Amino acid sequence: MREEIWRRFVERSFSWWRYLYPDLDHDTSETDELAAIEAGEITATRFCYVGAVASERSPFAR
């Protein structure tokens, strides 16, 4: 998905985020999910992307 985004936009910011904890059991918190991601136990499933439209004139376009 990122490859397709890179074709059209200039990346300003990208980061992976926690996402699943609201759908897990009542004992699992956002902090629990983040700790599992940081420990490599699970993979983050949501990303936050900020970009600008790439143009042929842009020196930042990929």
C-alpha atoms as an extended CHARMM CRD file, in Angstrom:
* protein
*
        62  EXT
         1         1  MET       CA              0.0000000000        0.0000000000        0.0000000000  PROA      1               0.0000000000
         2         2  ARG       CA              2.8140000000        2.4040000000        0.8100000000  PROA      2               0.0000000000
         3         3  GLU       CA              4.3070000000        1.8860000000       -2.6400000000  PROA      3               0.0000000000
         4         4  GLU       CA              1.0660000000        3.0820000000       -4.2340000000  PROA      4               0.0000000000
         5         5  ILE       CA              0.9140000000        6.0790000000       -1.9060000000  PROA      5               0.0000000000
         6         6  TRP       CA              4.5470000000        6.9660000000       -2.7420000000  PROA      6               0.0000000000
         7         7  ARG       CA              3.6600000000        7.0930000000       -6.4430000000  PROA      7               0.0000000000
         8         8  ARG       CA              1.1600000000        9.8910000000       -5.8560000000  PROA      8               0.0000000000
         9         9  PHE       CA              2.3120000000       11.7500000000       -2.7540000000  PROA      9               0.0000000000
        10        10  VAL       CA              5.4420000000       13.0730000000       -1.0960000000  PROA      10              0.0000000000
        11        11  GLU       CA              5.6940000000       11.5580000000        2.3700000000  PROA      11              0.0000000000
        12        12  ARG       CA              5.9100000000       14.0350000000        5.2220000000  PROA      12              0.0000000000
        13        13  SER       CA              5.3010000000       11.6270000000        8.0820000000  PROA      13              0.0000000000
        14        14  PHE       CA              4.6470000000        7.8920000000        8.4970000000  PROA      14              0.0000000000
        15        15  SER       CA              4.2010000000        5.8010000000       11.6270000000  PROA      15              0.0000000000
        16        16  TRP       CA              2.6820000000        2.4960000000       12.6630000000  PROA      16              0.0000000000
        17        17  TRP       CA              0.0330000000        2.5650000000       15.3950000000  PROA      17              0.0000000000
        18        18  ARG       CA             -1.9020000000        0.2260000000       17.6220000000  PROA      18              0.0000000000
        19        19  TYR       CA             -5.4420000000       -0.4780000000       16.5150000000  PROA      19              0.0000000000
        20        20  LEU       CA             -6.9130000000       -3.7710000000       17.6900000000  PROA      20              0.0000000000
        21        21  TYR       CA             -7.3120000000       -3.2940000000       21.4400000000  PROA      21              0.0000000000
        22        22  PRO       CA            -10.9510000000       -2.0380000000       21.2970000000  PROA      22              0.0000000000
        23        23  ASP       CA            -11.9740000000       -5.3440000000       19.6630000000  PROA      23              0.0000000000
        24        24  LEU       CA            -10.0670000000       -7.5900000000       22.0500000000  PROA      24              0.0000000000
        25        25  ASP       CA            -11.2380000000       -8.8370000000       25.4340000000  PROA      25              0.0000000000
        26        26  HSD       CA            -12.0910000000       -6.3590000000       28.1790000000  PROA      26              0.0000000000
        27        27  ASP       CA             -8.7840000000       -6.9910000000       29.9470000000  PROA      27              0.0000000000
        28        28  THR       CA             -6.6490000000       -5.8320000000       27.0060000000  PROA      28              0.0000000000
        29        29  SER       CA             -5.7440000000       -2.1360000000       27.0120000000  PROA      29              0.0000000000
        30        30  GLU       CA             -4.1970000000        0.1570000000       24.4430000000  PROA      30              0.0000000000
        31        31  THR       CA             -1.0290000000        0.0430000000       26.5460000000  PROA      31              0.0000000000
        32        32  ASP       CA             -1.0170000000       -3.7700000000       26.3800000000  PROA      32              0.0000000000
        33        33  GLU       CA             -1.3000000000       -3.6960000000       22.6030000000  PROA      33              0.0000000000
        34        34  LEU       CA              1.4460000000       -1.0860000000       22.2500000000  PROA      34              0.0000000000
        35        35  ALA       CA              3.7510000000       -3.1330000000       24.5030000000  PROA      35              0.0000000000
        36        36  ALA       CA              3.1130000000       -6.2530000000       22.3870000000  PROA      36              0.0000000000
        37        37  ILE       CA              3.9060000000       -4.2940000000       19.2010000000  PROA      37              0.0000000000
        38        38  GLU       CA              7.1140000000       -2.8770000000       20.6750000000  PROA      38              0.0000000000
        39        39  ALA       CA              8.1570000000       -6.3480000000       21.8910000000  PROA      39              0.0000000000
        40        40  GLY       CA              7.5990000000       -7.7740000000       18.4040000000  PROA      40              0.0000000000
        41        41  GLU       CA              4.8760000000      -10.1230000000       19.6460000000  PROA      41              0.0000000000
        42        42  ILE       CA              2.3140000000       -8.7230000000       17.1850000000  PROA      42              0.0000000000
        43        43  THR       CA              2.4760000000       -6.4720000000       14.1260000000  PROA      43              0.0000000000
        44        44  ALA       CA              0.8670000000       -3.0370000000       14.1040000000  PROA      44              0.0000000000
        45        45  THR       CA             -2.0860000000       -2.9570000000       11.7330000000  PROA      45              0.0000000000
        46        46  ARG       CA             -2.8090000000        0.7640000000       11.4200000000  PROA      46              0.0000000000
        47        47  PHE       CA             -0.6080000000        3.4620000000       10.0100000000  PROA      47              0.0000000000
        48        48  CYS       CA             -0.8000000000        7.2390000000       10.0540000000  PROA      48              0.0000000000
        49        49  TYR       CA              0.3650000000        8.9660000000        6.8980000000  PROA      49              0.0000000000
        50        50  VAL       CA              0.8050000000       12.6390000000        6.0980000000  PROA      50              0.0000000000
        51        51  GLY       CA              1.7420000000       13.5970000000        2.5740000000  PROA      51              0.0000000000
        52        52  ALA       CA              1.5300000000       16.2300000000       -0.1090000000  PROA      52              0.0000000000
        53        53  VAL       CA              0.4970000000       15.7690000000       -3.7160000000  PROA      53              0.0000000000
        54        54  ALA       CA              3.5580000000       14.9060000000       -5.7990000000  PROA      54              0.0000000000
        55        55  SER       CA              4.0900000000       16.7330000000       -9.0690000000  PROA      55              0.0000000000
        56        56  GLU       CA              6.6670000000       16.3580000000      -11.7930000000  PROA      56              0.0000000000
        57        57  ARG       CA              8.0800000000       19.7500000000      -10.7440000000  PROA      57              0.0000000000
        58        58  SER       CA              8.4990000000       18.6440000000       -7.1360000000  PROA      58              0.0000000000
        59        59  PRO       CA             12.0960000000       17.8250000000       -6.2030000000  PROA      59              0.0000000000
        60        60  PHE       CA             10.6860000000       15.5060000000       -3.5190000000  PROA      60              0.0000000000
        61        61  ALA       CA              8.5890000000       13.2920000000       -5.7940000000  PROA      61              0.0000000000
        62        62  ARG       CA              9.7210000000        9.6920000000       -5.9480000000  PROA      62              0.0000000000
